Amino acid sequence: MEIKITKTNNPKQMISESELGFGKFFSDHMFIMDYVAGKGWHNARIEPFGYISLHPASTVLHYGAEIFEGLKAYRTESGEIRLFRPMENIKRMNDSAERMCLPKIDENDFLQALTTFVELEKDFVPYSFGTSLYLRPYMFGNDETLGVHTVQRATFMIIASPSGSYYKEGINPVKIMIESEDVRAVKGGTGAVKCGGNYAASNRAGEKASKVGYSQVLWLDGVHRKYIEEVGAMNVMFKIDGEIVTPMLTGSILPGITRKSCIEVLKDMGYKVNERLLSIDELIEALENGKLEEAWGCGTAAVVSPIGRFSYNGKEYDVNDGKIGDVTQKLYDTLTGIQWGKEEDKYGWIYKIC
Ligand SMILES: *Cc1c(COP(=O)(O)O)cnc(C)c1O
C-alpha cells in the first residue's frame, strides 16, 4: 500500500512527562484512508493532526457506525520502540467491522499503517517506565445520507496520544460498585466488539458509581442479571479459594488481549485458570466467608488494576484488606516487564518498530 506523507510545518514541543495524562495531548500527525463500496480502501495518507470535516448527515453522527482499537507503543531503556501483540488488535478490529457491517482492512495494510505512523511519531513515545504512546485506530461510516443501510463510504484513522503512567502514585486498588440496573451488553448485541456505542450506553452507570466515590462498575449479564461480565471497560479476574476464575466469553464480553495474555502468563506460573460462568451470588458468598482472595481488572490502559472493595445493594466488602494481592502484583510485573523490555519476551508478543 502506498502511504502519502505530508509533514507538519508546525512541530509541537513534547510536554513534560509528568504532565501527561491520558488522551489529552496528541502527536503531530494522523493517518487517514477512505473507503467507497466498489472501489475499496484508497488514498492512504498521513497528514498534520487537525480537525476533519464531515457531512452533517454522515452515518456516524446519526446511527453510531463506529469501531475502534486501543494499543500502545512502548520505549525500552535501550531506546527500542515496540508494540504488544498488534496482530490481535488488527484481527479484532476486523471482527468488529464484520459485526457492524463496516469494511474490513487488509491485515498487512493495517500493520503497515501502524508501523509507518508510529515510526514517524517516534519522538512522541515518552521515556519513563509506565508511559507510552497510546494509539487509537478507528473507523466510522461516512455516507452522506440519512437512509439506514449498510454503509457505502467509510473512513479509517489512527491518532496517537503520549500518555502518562496509569499508576503515577503507585498501584492503588480501586473501589467497584456492582451494577444491578443498567447492563452493558447482551448476547447477540455488540458487547463482544469494540464499538463506540457500548461506551455511550455505559456512562450512566459509571456516573452513578462515581458520584458515591466508586471508580468503576461491575457489569452483570443482561439476560439473567446474574453472571459477572466485566468491570468498567476491562475484563475481570478473581482468585477464589486458590482457584483463578474469569468469566467465559459468552458473546456479550469483549475478548481482551490483556485477558488472553493474563491467562497464558497465569498458566505458565502454574495456576489453573477457569473460564466459566461466575454468578454474583457466588462472588458475594466468597466475599462473606473470606474466600475471595484477590480481584483485578485487566485491559491495555491499566494493564492490571487491583480491586480493593466491592459495593453491592448498599453493603461494602473489602478484598484482601484493600491491598494488592500477590498474583495481581506478579501479573502486573510480568506483563509490564515484557512490554517495557525489562523482561525477556518468551512468548513472542513484542513487535519491534525501530
Ligand atoms: C478494550 C476493552 C477491554 C480490554 O481489552 P484489551 O484488548 O485488553 O485492551 C475490555 N472490555 C472492554 C469493554 C473494552 O472495550
PDBQT file of the ligand as one rigid body, heavy atoms in Angstrom, charges set to zero:
ROOT
HETATM    1  C1  LIG A 401     -10.914  -2.699  25.164  1.00  0.00    +0.000 C 
HETATM    2  C2  LIG A 401     -11.770  -3.338  26.165  1.00  0.00    +0.000 A 
HETATM    3  C3  LIG A 401     -11.293  -4.305  27.063  1.00  0.00    +0.000 A 
HETATM    4  C4  LIG A 401      -9.839  -4.682  27.177  1.00  0.00    +0.000 C 
HETATM    5  O1  LIG A 401      -9.284  -5.173  26.015  1.00  0.00    +0.000 OA
HETATM    6  P1  LIG A 401      -7.709  -5.152  25.825  1.00  0.00    +0.000 P 
HETATM    7  O2  LIG A 401      -7.527  -5.767  24.492  1.00  0.00    +0.000 OA
HETATM    8  O3  LIG A 401      -7.120  -5.962  26.907  1.00  0.00    +0.000 OA
HETATM    9  O4  LIG A 401      -7.281  -3.734  25.897  1.00  0.00    +0.000 OA
HETATM   10  C5  LIG A 401     -12.196  -4.920  27.908  1.00  0.00    +0.000 A 
HETATM   11  N1  LIG A 401     -13.506  -4.579  27.906  1.00  0.00    +0.000 NA
HETATM   12  C6  LIG A 401     -13.994  -3.641  27.077  1.00  0.00    +0.000 A 
HETATM   13  C7  LIG A 401     -15.427  -3.329  27.114  1.00  0.00    +0.000 C 
HETATM   14  C8  LIG A 401     -13.143  -2.995  26.179  1.00  0.00    +0.000 A 
HETATM   15  O5  LIG A 401     -13.638  -2.055  25.365  1.00  0.00    +0.000 OA
ENDROOT
TORSDOF 0
